[in-house]
């Protein structure tokens, strides 16, 4: 059994370069990386692709008193 079959999904951080003062960053699953690269190439966009070293933070659902 591999780690992917255990429910672990590898995430990648995509940084769109040259999109303004603050670059746009999004997180995608491994299966989406090729499509993001293809889309960027078709539109002349530069991107930086790197594996996520930490999972995305989930919103805090706790209620403060």
Beta strands, then each sheet from edge to edge (+ up, - down):
strand 1: 11-17
strand 2: 24-29
strand 3: 46-51
sheet 1: 2+ 1- 3+
end
